[in-house]
C-alpha cells in the first residue's frame, strides 16, 4: 500500500500481522515508548490517603493506612512508576504503574467497558518497550505550575481522561474522569508522591 504524508509518497510494506489482526509496517514513525527508569512510591490523594490495590475485589481505592499496615507490605500500595522515553513529543512524561500484591505483580491499564473508560489492574509486568499506542501509558503533568510534588495522569488512549477518585459510600475509588475544561482545577485528580 501507499501512504501520503506531507506531500511525499512513501511505499509501505506490511511486515507482520499482530494480535487482533493489526498490521505492522516497516519504516513508519509512530509513538514508541522505551522504559528509562522506575520510581518506587506510594500515591496519595488530596486527603493524604494512600492508593491501595485489592486485586481479589478487582478494586483500587484511596484509604487511610496505618504505619503498621504500610510496613507490613501485604497491601498493594507500594507502586513502581515506570518512566518511559518516547519517540514523539508528548503532553507529559509517559509513565506506567505496577504494584506488587503478595507474590504477584499487577499493572494499571485503561479499558473500555460498556462504552465507559475504566481503570483495571491486570496480573503481569509492564513491558520494557511499547511499540505504539498502549492502554498502560499515562501522561504525567504537574497538577498546577506551583506544585512540584503533585501531578495529574492522563490516559494516553483517551485525551482529557485523567486518573481521579470518586466517593462511593465510604470508599474513594480510583476512576478515570473527563476534565470538562482544560483550565479546570479538579482536586480529585491531584495525586502526589
C-alpha positions as CSV (number, residue, x, y, z in Angstrom):
1,X,0.0,0.0,0.0
2,X,1.0,3.7,-0.2
3,X,0.5,6.4,2.3
4,X,0.8,10.1,1.5
5,X,2.5,12.2,4.2
6,X,3.5,15.9,3.8
7,X,3.2,15.7,0.1
8,X,5.7,12.9,-0.4
9,X,4.7,9.4,-1.2
10,X,6.1,6.5,0.9
11,X,6.0,2.9,-0.2
12,X,4.8,0.8,2.8
13,X,5.3,-2.9,3.1
14,X,3.3,-4.8,5.8
15,X,5.9,-6.6,7.9
16,X,3.8,-8.5,10.4
17,X,0.3,-9.4,11.3
18,X,0.0,-9.0,15.0
19,X,-2.7,-10.0,17.5
20,X,-6.2,-8.6,16.8
21,X,-5.1,-8.7,13.1
22,X,-3.2,-5.4,13.5
23,X,-0.9,-4.7,10.6
24,X,2.6,-3.5,11.5
25,X,4.5,-1.5,8.8
26,X,8.2,-1.0,8.4
27,X,9.7,2.5,8.2
28,X,6.7,4.4,9.6
29,X,7.3,6.6,12.7
30,X,4.8,6.2,15.5
31,X,4.7,6.6,19.2
32,X,7.2,4.2,20.7
33,X,8.0,4.0,24.4
34,X,11.1,2.7,26.0
35,X,11.5,2.2,29.7
36,X,14.0,4.6,31.2
37,X,13.7,4.4,35.0
38,X,11.4,3.3,37.7
39,X,10.5,5.1,40.9
40,X,9.2,3.3,44.0
41,X,6.5,5.3,45.6
42,X,3.2,5.4,47.4
43,X,0.5,7.5,45.7
44,X,-1.6,9.9,47.8
45,X,-4.8,11.9,47.1
46,X,-5.7,15.4,48.2
47,X,-6.8,14.0,51.6
48,X,-3.3,12.3,52.1
49,X,-4.9,8.9,51.8
50,X,-2.9,6.1,50.1
51,X,-3.9,4.3,46.9
52,X,-4.4,0.6,47.8
53,X,-5.0,-2.1,45.2
54,X,-7.1,-5.1,46.1
55,X,-7.0,-7.5,43.1
56,X,-9.2,-10.0,44.9
57,X,-12.0,-7.4,44.9
58,X,-11.0,-6.1,41.5
59,X,-10.7,-2.6,43.0
60,X,-8.3,0.2,43.9
61,X,-9.2,3.0,46.3
62,X,-7.6,5.7,48.4
63,X,-7.6,4.7,52.1
64,X,-6.4,5.7,55.5
65,X,-3.5,3.4,56.1
66,X,-1.7,2.9,59.5
67,X,2.1,2.9,59.8
68,X,1.9,-0.8,60.7
69,X,0.0,-1.6,57.5
70,X,2.5,0.3,55.5
71,X,5.4,-1.6,56.9
72,X,3.8,-5.0,56.5
73,X,3.8,-4.6,52.8
74,X,1.0,-7.1,52.3
75,X,-1.4,-4.5,50.9
76,X,-0.9,-3.3,47.3
77,X,0.2,0.2,48.0
78,X,3.9,0.4,47.1
79,X,3.9,1.3,43.4
80,X,6.6,1.2,40.8
81,X,6.2,4.2,38.5
82,X,7.9,3.3,35.3
83,X,9.0,6.3,33.3
84,X,9.4,5.9,29.5
85,X,11.3,7.7,26.8
86,X,9.2,8.5,23.7
87,X,10.0,8.9,20.1
88,X,7.4,11.7,19.7
89,X,6.8,14.9,21.7
90,X,4.1,14.2,24.2
91,X,1.9,16.3,26.6
92,X,3.8,15.0,29.6
93,X,6.1,12.2,30.8
94,X,4.9,8.8,29.7
95,X,4.5,6.5,32.7
96,X,3.1,3.1,33.6
97,X,2.2,1.9,37.1
98,X,2.7,-1.6,38.6
99,X,2.2,-2.8,42.1
100,X,3.2,-6.0,44.0
101,X,0.4,-7.7,46.0
102,X,1.7,-10.6,48.0
103,X,3.9,-12.5,45.4
104,X,2.1,-11.3,42.3
105,X,2.7,-8.2,40.1
106,X,-0.1,-6.2,38.6
107,X,-0.1,-3.3,36.1
108,X,-2.6,-0.5,35.8
109,X,-4.4,0.0,32.5
110,X,-7.4,1.8,31.0
111,X,-10.1,-0.3,29.3
112,X,-13.5,0.5,27.7
113,X,-16.4,-1.4,29.4
114,X,-20.0,-0.8,28.3
115,X,-18.9,2.4,26.5
116,X,-17.2,3.8,29.6
117,X,-13.4,4.1,30.2
118,X,-12.4,2.4,33.5
119,X,-9.2,1.6,35.4
120,X,-8.2,-2.0,35.7
121,X,-5.3,-3.9,37.3
122,X,-4.1,-6.9,35.3
123,X,-1.7,-9.6,36.5
124,X,1.7,-9.3,34.8
125,X,4.6,-6.9,34.2
126,X,4.7,-3.7,32.3
127,X,6.7,-4.1,29.1
128,X,10.3,-2.7,28.7
129,X,9.4,-1.3,25.2
130,X,6.0,-0.4,23.8
131,X,6.0,-0.1,20.0
132,X,2.9,2.1,19.7
133,X,-0.2,3.1,21.5
134,X,-0.9,1.4,24.8
135,X,-3.5,1.3,27.4
136,X,-0.9,1.1,30.2
137,X,0.7,4.5,29.4
138,X,-0.4,7.6,31.3
139,X,1.0,11.1,30.7
140,X,2.2,12.7,33.9
141,X,1.9,16.5,34.1
142,X,2.2,18.9,37.0
143,X,-1.1,19.4,38.8
144,X,-0.6,23.1,38.9
145,X,2.5,25.1,38.0
146,X,3.2,25.9,41.7
147,X,3.0,22.3,43.0
148,X,6.2,20.4,42.2
149,X,5.1,17.2,44.0
150,X,1.5,16.9,42.8
151,X,0.6,15.5,39.4
152,X,-2.3,14.5,37.2
153,X,-2.2,11.5,35.0
154,X,-3.9,11.5,31.6
155,X,-4.8,8.2,29.9
156,X,-2.8,8.1,26.7
157,X,-5.6,6.4,24.7
158,X,-8.3,8.8,25.7
159,X,-7.4,12.5,25.6
160,X,-8.9,14.5,28.5
161,X,-9.5,11.4,30.8
162,X,-7.5,11.5,34.0
163,X,-6.9,9.3,37.0
164,X,-9.1,10.6,39.8
165,X,-11.2,9.4,42.7
166,X,-14.9,9.2,43.2
167,X,-16.7,8.8,46.5
168,X,-18.9,5.7,46.7
169,X,-20.3,5.3,50.1
170,X,-17.2,5.4,52.4
171,X,-14.9,4.4,49.5
172,X,-12.8,6.7,47.4
173,X,-12.5,4.6,44.3
174,X,-9.8,5.1,41.6
175,X,-11.6,6.1,38.3
176,X,-10.9,7.8,35.0
177,X,-12.6,11.2,34.9
178,X,-13.1,13.6,32.0
179,X,-11.7,17.1,32.5
180,X,-14.5,19.4,31.4
181,X,-12.3,22.4,30.6
182,X,-8.5,22.5,30.1
183,X,-8.0,25.2,32.7
184,X,-10.2,23.5,35.3
185,X,-8.6,22.5,38.6
186,X,-10.2,19.3,39.9
187,X,-8.8,18.3,43.3
188,X,-10.0,14.7,42.8
189,X,-7.3,14.3,40.1
190,X,-4.5,15.5,42.3
191,X,-2.0,12.7,43.0
192,X,1.2,13.2,44.9
193,X,4.2,11.0,45.7
